[in-house]
């Protein structure tokens, strides 16, 4: 069964990006790589537009290879990678479309607003948050704006080196 999974990093004060969407505080080359094994189970991504704009501005090759990437947006998309396409509609409809694109594999949900919407709609099956040992003071919050309480059950913890700690939760349903 296809799961909807969140895999994201957060500062200790709950931000997923700095005030200008900067991610330079995420560079810890000596920490364990947990993204590669996570991504091996991913059949499609559903990504928020702001996240897409940030990731597509990086130097180097497209980081998601030939994995289908569905970008939740109402704005026109620029020329993109062949595996990238825009999607619109309710969070339920966009997740259903991502699940179809993923086949039997998992859907990776990425982007603060998209994660909040999916959590509110009860669509998140697993959430992995890597806590980064930095306090940003300001930026793009991970959970600010969630309208309801969401109980989570801790499934795993892992120290990754350099003070990073990875926490994996499943929603209590």
N, C-alpha and C positions, 0 to 999 in steps of 0.2 A: 504494500500500500504506500502510495506517495505521501511523504510527510512535508509539512511546511516548517522550515527551520530558519532560525535567525542565528547569525554568526557575526558578532560585532565587538568592537573594542570601545571601552569607556574610560575616561579619566576618573580618578577617585571622586571627583565632585559631579559626575554624571553627564559629562559632555562627550559627544562622539566626533566633534570637530571644533576647531577654534572659531572665534568670532567671524573670521574671513574664510571659513571652510578649510583652514590649514590643518594638515595631518602630519606635519614634521615631527610631532611629539610621539608618533607611533614607531619610530625607527629604533628597533632593538635587535641588531643582527645576531647577538649571541643567545637570544631566546629560542626555545624549541619552536619548530614549524608545525603548527597544528592546522593551518589552513589547507595545505596540500592534501592530507588525508580526509579532511572534511569535504573538500571540493570534489574528491573522487566519487562521492555518492550523489552529486548534484546533476540533475538532468536539465534544469532550466533555472534561470534567475528572474525574480521580479524585483526591479530596482526603482527607487524613486528618482525623479528627474534631477533634483539637486545632486544626488549621489552620482548619477550618470554624468552630469556636467563636470563634476570634480574628477572622477576617474578618467574620463575621456581626455582631460587636459594633461594627464601624466605623460612624460616622455617614455619612449620605449613601445614595445608591442602591446597590443590589446591584452590585458591580463586574463581574460576568460576564455581564450582560445575559440573553439567552435561551439561552445555551449550557448544555446539560445538565451538571449537576454531580452526580456520584455521590460520596457521603460514606461512607468505610469506617468503620463503627461497629457496635458491638454494643449500644450504649445507645439508648433511644428518642430520636427526633428531635423537637425542638420544632416549632411551626408554622414552615414554611419558605417560601422562594420557590417558585413553581410548578415551576421547572426543577430543583429540588434533590430528591434522593431518597437514602435509605440503601441501602447494599449490604453484604453480609457474605460470608464464605467465604475461600478461599485467595487469595493475591495473584494467582495465575494466573487464577482464576475472576473476580475483580473486574476485572482488566485486560481479560479477554475481554469482559466485560459493557460496559466503557467503550469498547472498540473497536467493539462493535456499535452503541452510542449515537453514536459519532463518524462512522460511515459511512465515507466515503473520506478523511476529514480526520484530523488527528492527535489523540492523547490527551495531555493535559497532566497529568503526575503532580505533585502538590504535597503537601508535608508531610514532615518529616524521617523519621519511622518508615516511612511508605509508600515513600519514595524508597529507603531502605535495603533494605526487603523486595524491591522490584522489582529493584534492582541485584543482590541476592543470587540472585534467581531467573532472572537473565539476560534480563529483560524491558525494560530501558532501552535505547533505540536512540540517544538523543542526550541529552547533559547540558550545559546552559548554566549556569555559575555566575558571578555578578557579584560580584567581590571589592570589599567596602566598606572604605575606609581608616579603620577603627576597630578597636580591641582592646577587647572587652567584658569579658574576664576570666572570665565565667561565662554560662550560658544554655543554650539548647537546641542540642545539637550536630547538625551535618549528617551526619557519617559515623561517629560513635562507635557501637560496637556491631556494625558490619559484621564478619562472621565470617571472610570470605575476602579474599584479595588480588584486586583488580580492576585490570587494566591498561587504561589509557585512551589514546586517540590524539588529540592536539590537532588540531582542525579549523580553529579561528579564534581570534584575539585581537582585542580592540577596546577602545580607550580611550574612555570615555564622558564625560569631563569630571569635575571635582571630585575627581580621583584614583581614580575607579572604573575597574576593568578587567574586561571580560567575557571569559570563557574558554569555548569550546565544544569538547566532547570527544565521541567515540564510543567505546564499549567495543571492545576488541580481542577478537575471538571466535575 
